[in-house]
Amino acid sequence: MSATRLLVVDDEQDLLELLVRRLKRKGFEVDSAGTAEDALELVKKNDYDIGVYDIRLPNMDGIELLKETKKLQPDTEVLILTGHGTIDTAIEAMKVGAFDYIAKPYNLSELELTIAKAVENKRLKEKNDSMKKIIAQHNEFNIIGDSANFKEVLEMTRRIADSAVPVLIEGESGTGKELFAKALHYWSSRSEEPFVPVNSGALPEHLLESELFGHTRGAFTGASQDKKGLVEAAKGGTLFLDELGEMPLALQVKLLRFLETGEFRRVGDVRERHITVRVVAATNRDMEKEVAEGRFREDLYYRLNVVKLTIPPLRKRKGDLPALIDYFIGKTKDPLLRLSSDALAALEKYDFPGNVRELSHLIERGVLLSRGNLIEAEDFLLPHVKISHAAPVQTQLCSLEELEKIHIENALRQMNWNKTKAAEVLGISVRNLYRKIDQYELKE
């Protein structure tokens, strides 16, 4: 295998010479330039695996050089070196194709680690390029929607899929955040590697670290053997952190270190381990509010929020309802099944607090309760207080706490005390729902 070829561009001559010497000692073939113009001449003549560009260059800056490089050599991975005060610009660079950025003054070992990640990413791209073309159609993942705001998110997903930078997916419960996380994975060169989801709200706090990073034998009571964590299981692929806002603060510190260095320790172990994995996180919370109120680390939030995808709720893309309804009815395998005009009108008026997931459950319920092949509006058992434009209901005033208790109890009853489904409709984690059940002493 031929050596990896690098192009390093920096107008600080002493720093440039130091970096070139260090990289050559590591076995890389390295060319260098002090200006973007000189670098472009080299790009026109030679093929480069990796570019390392300072963001501040005379005449033409590093971002313009990045754009020109991508025009000439689309497969070259580019790292941006950025000084204090230009982090926002570096993030913009990643949106137009940079692999990652390193803040100055940088640690040479950190830079070498990032270059190694870029080399691995390029290798995966080359390995899976033909497969990527085959799976590029989004309907492979049943991502259904043609409304303008939804298509905009879908297009951004395609554009950033092959990047290695972390992605934060925001959206209400049931909007399809995991579906978009899978699309980021399967539309990328990591598609043959594992996609590993981690639900931060589904596990007790004391078990979450072990589940994520693994543990050694004897690390705690019940740890009878060494166990590989989900981070290791996702090696080379995508680690999907669902319900990010539920992650305990103590674990957030360790996750931040892993994101910055790729290094971690199993619970009870002294050995440092290192892997390369792409991290995608999802939340239905207002993370800026979580940061402001001290429940989530600001540095971790900004590390994960390099690129943000915001999935619109179903009530803001009602034009997609017919296609979604057709899809869910099609899953029943009954070609004669259909909705009455009243049933369709009822769904069009409904706010869908549980979004697309709730629509799926409503169709299932309608099929179950319908008589024959026609689903009527009453078959959905819609809670009328949630229907848009419905006349206000006259009720006796009560405290917000009592109102929350009634609302949670209604959700549990309508979902037949299926706590997972009730939590999805309420937009909270299962763990939080259990706390509320205990708090209000609710019983089935």
N, C-alpha and C positions, 0 to 999 in steps of 0.2 A: 504494500500500500504506500502511495506517495505521501510525503510530509504535507501537513496542513500549511497552506500559504496565507500569510497575513499582510495587510497593508495598514501601517500605523501613521497617523497624520496629526502633527502637533507643531505649533509655531514656537514652542519653548525648546530650543535646541538641546540643552543639557538633559532635560527630562526625556526628550525623544530618544537621544542616544542611550540613556540608561535603560529605557524600556526595550529598545531593540536588542541590546546586548542580553538582557534577561530572557527575552522570549527566544532568542536564538539558542541560548543554553538549554532551554526546555525542549529543543528539537524542532521548532517551527522554522519554516522559510519566511523571512521577513523583509519586506520592502518598506521604505519610509519616505515621507514628504513633509515639508514645512508649510506648504500652502495647499489650498483646495485645487488650484489650477494645476499644480504639479501632480497632485494625486490623481486628478482626472486623466491626465496623459498616461499615467501608469495603468489605470483601469481600462483604458482603450487598448492597451497593448497586451495586458496579462489577465489571467483568470485568478480571482482571489476567493478563498473560502470565507475569510473573516476580515472585516474592516474595523479598525479602532480609531474613531475620529474625535478630536477635541471639538467641542461645540463652538468655541470662539476662535475663529481664524480670520486673517485679514482678507478683505474684499468679499469672499464668499464664505458663509459660516458652515458649520458641520451639518446642519439640517439640509441646506441646499446641496451640499456634497452628497449626503445620503440619498436624496431624491435622484440626483444625476447618476449615482452608482447603481441604484435600483433600475433605472431605465436601461443601462448598459448591461448590468449583470444582476438580474432579478433574484438569483439564488444566493447571492452573497449576503451573509449575516453581518449586520453592522452594530457595533457597540458605541455608545456616545459617552465621552468623558465630559463631565459638566462641573463647573465651579459653583461656589456659593451664590445663591440668588438666581440660578438658572434651572432649578429643578422643574418648574412648570414647563419650561421650554423643552426640557429633556423628555418629559411625559408626552408632549406634543410630537416629539420625534418618534416615539414608539407608535403613535397612532398613524404615522405615515410610513412605518416599515422598519424602525430600529428594533433590534432584538432585545436590548436592555440598555440601562445607563449605569455609570459608576460615578459617584460624586468625588471631586477632588477636595483635599489631597487623599488619594486612594491608597489602599494597601495592595502591594504587588501580588500577594497571595490571593486576595479577593478578586483582583482583575484576572489572574490566571484561572481561577475557578469559574468565573463568568465566561471566559473564552472557551473553556472546556465544555460548558453547557451549550454554548453556541455551536461548537463543532458537533456535539451529539445531536442537536436539533437539526443541523444540516444533513447529517447522516440519515436521520429518520425520514426527512423529507425526500431524499433521493430514493430510499428504500421503498417508500409507500406512494410515490408519485402516481403510478398507474392506478393504484387502488383509490386514491383520492378522487380521480376523475369519475370513477364508477359510482362512488357514494355521495357525489356532490348535490344530488337532488334532495331538497329538504323534506319531501313527502316520505322519504325512507324512514323518517322519525315522526311522521304524523303531525308535523307542525303545520297546522291549518289556519289560514287567515290571509286576507287580501286587503284589509283596511290599511290606510296610509301609515298610521302610527305603529302598527304591528310589523309591516313590511320594512320600516326604517330600522327597527331593532334586529330583524332577521338579516338585513344587509350588513349591519355592523357586526353581527355574529360571524358572518362569512369572512369579513375583512380581517378580523382579529384571530380567527381560529388557529392559524399556524404560528402565531406568536407564542413565546414562552412566558410572557408577563402574566401576573395574577389578574383575574377578572372577578368583579363583584357584581352579582346578579340580584337586583332588587325587584320586589313585586309582592303583591298581596298573596295570601295563601290560596293555592289552587290555580295560579296563573300559568304554571308550566315551567317553573324555574329549573327543575331538574332536566326537563326536556331540552332546554337551551344549553345546559351544561353538557349534556350528552352530544348535542350538535357540535359544540366547540371541540369536543374530543374526536368525534368520528369524522369531522371535516378537516382534521389536522393530520399531520404526518405521524401522530401517535396512535392512529386508529387501530393498529394491531396490538398495541400495548394495553394494559388494564385500565378500566374506568372504575374507580373505587369510591363509592359514596360513604360519607360519615355524617350521621345525624346527631348534632351536638345536643339536641334537646331530648333525645330518646334514652340516654344513659345517665345513671347517677354520676355526680361529679367525681367521686373517688375512683370510678372505673373508666372514665373517659380518657384520661392520660394513658392508661395501659392499653386501651383499645386503639388509640391513635399511634402511639410510639412503641408499643409492645412492652414486655417485662421479662425479667430473668427468674429462674427458679428460686423460690424462697423470698422474693421481693416483698410479698405480703401474704397474709393468711389465705390459703387456697391456691397460691401460685406454685403448683407442683412440678411445672416444667417451663422451659424457656418458651416464649410466645412472640412471634413476629407481629408487629403492629400493622395497621392499615396503610401507614405511610410507606412502609417497605413493600407491602403488597401492591402498591400503585407504582412501583419503580418504573421509570421510563414512560409512564402514561399520565393519567389525570387523577388528582385527588380532589373530590368534590365535598366541600364542607357545607352541609345544609344546616339551616337554623343557626347561622353564625352568631347571632345576638345572644344565644343561650350559653355560649362558651364561658366557663369560669375565668376570672381575671388571672389566676395563677397559671393556668394553662396557656393563656394568651401570650405570656412572656416567652414560653418555650416555643410556641408556634412562630412568633416573630423571629426568634433566633434561627429556627429552621428555614424560614423564608429567605433570610438574609445570607445564610452560609450553606444551606443544604445539609447541615449537620444536626444530629440529635442523639439522645441516649435513651435506651430502654429503661423503664422503671427498675431501679435496683442495680443498674449496671454502671461501671465507670468508663466503659469503652465508648469512644465517639464513633458514630457511624455516619456515612455520607451517601446520599442518593440524589438523583435528578428526577424531579417530578413537576408537572404543571399544576398549580393550585387554582381552583375555581371555587368561590364561596357564594352562598345565597342567603338572603334574609328577607323577612317580611316586616322588619322593624325599621324605624327611622334611625339609622346608625349615627347620624350627626347629633341627634338628640341623646342617644346612648353615650356618645363620647362626652358631650357637654355635661351630662349628669353623672359621669364617672363610672359608668358600668362597662365601658369598653375603651381599651387603650387607643389613644390618638395615633401613636406611631404605627400600630398594627393596622388600624383603619386605613391610613394613607398608603401603607405598603400593599394592602389588598385592593385598594380602590384606584389602581393605575388606570384601568379601563372599567367603566360601569355600564351595565346593560339594565335598563328599567323596563320590565314587562308590563304593558298596559292591562288594567283590569278588564274583564269582559264587558262591564257596563259602558266602557269607553270605546268599545269596538263591536257594537251591536250588529253592524253590517256583516260580521262573520258568523252570526248565529245560524243561518240556514245551512252553511257548509258544515259547521260543527254538528248540528243536529243530524244531518245526513250521514256523517261519519259514525256517530254513536248508534244510530238506528241500524246502519250497515253492519255493525259488529254483532247484532242479534241474529244475523243469517236468515231473517224473515223478509223475503222480497215484497210481501203484501202489507207490511206494517207501515203506518203513516200517522201523522198528527192531524187532528181536526183544525179548522181555522181558528176556533176559540182557544185551543191548546197553544197554537203558535202565537196568538195575540197575547196570551197570558205570559209566555216566556219573554216576549218582546218588551213587556212592561216591567218585568222582574229585574231587581238590582243585582242579583247573583253575588251575595257576599262571599260565597265560596268559589266563585269564578268558574273556570272551565271544568274543574274537578266536580263542582256541585252540579253543573249541567249534566255531566256524565251520570251522576247518581240519580238525578231527576228523571232522566230517560230510562234508567234501569227500573226505577219505581213505577214510572208510567207503563212500561211494558208489563210489569208484574200485576198491576191493578187494572189494566185495561180489559174491556170485554170485546173479544174478537181482535181484529187487526187495526182498530182505530183508537188512538190515544186521545182522551178528552182532557180538558183543562183540570177537572177535579181529580184526575188520576195522579197528578203531580203532588197533591196535598201541599200546595204552596202556602207558606205563612204570609197572610195578606198584609201584615204590618210591614213587610219588606218590599212590597210591590211599588214601583215608581208611580208617582202621581195619584196614589190611592188617597181617598178621603181620610182626614185625620180621625184617629180613634179616640173617643172620649173615655178616659180612664181616671181613676182616683190617683192623685199625686202620691209619690212615694220617694224614698231616698234613692240616690244613685246606687248604693250598695244593694238595696232590695231589688232594684231594677236589674242589676247585673245577675243576682241570684235567679230571678225569674227567667231571664234570657238564657242563662246557662242550662237551667233545668228544662226549658222548652227544647233547646238544641239536643240535649241528651235523649229526651223522649222521642223527638222526631227521627233520631238516628238509632232508635231502639237500644239505647245505652251503649252503642259502639263508640268508645271513647276516642279512638283514632279519627273516625269520621266526624264526630262532634267537634274535636279540636280543630280539624281542617276548616269546618264551616265557621267556627268562631274566630279563626285566625290566630290561635295561640298554640303553644307546644302541648304535647300530651302530658308532660311533666307539670306544666303550669295548670292544666285542667285538673289533674289529680289534687293539686294544692287547693284549687277553688272548691272542689267537691268536699274536701275535708273542712275547709273554712266555713262553708255554708251548710255542712252536715246533710248533703244531698244523698238520697238513697233510692235505689232502683225499685 
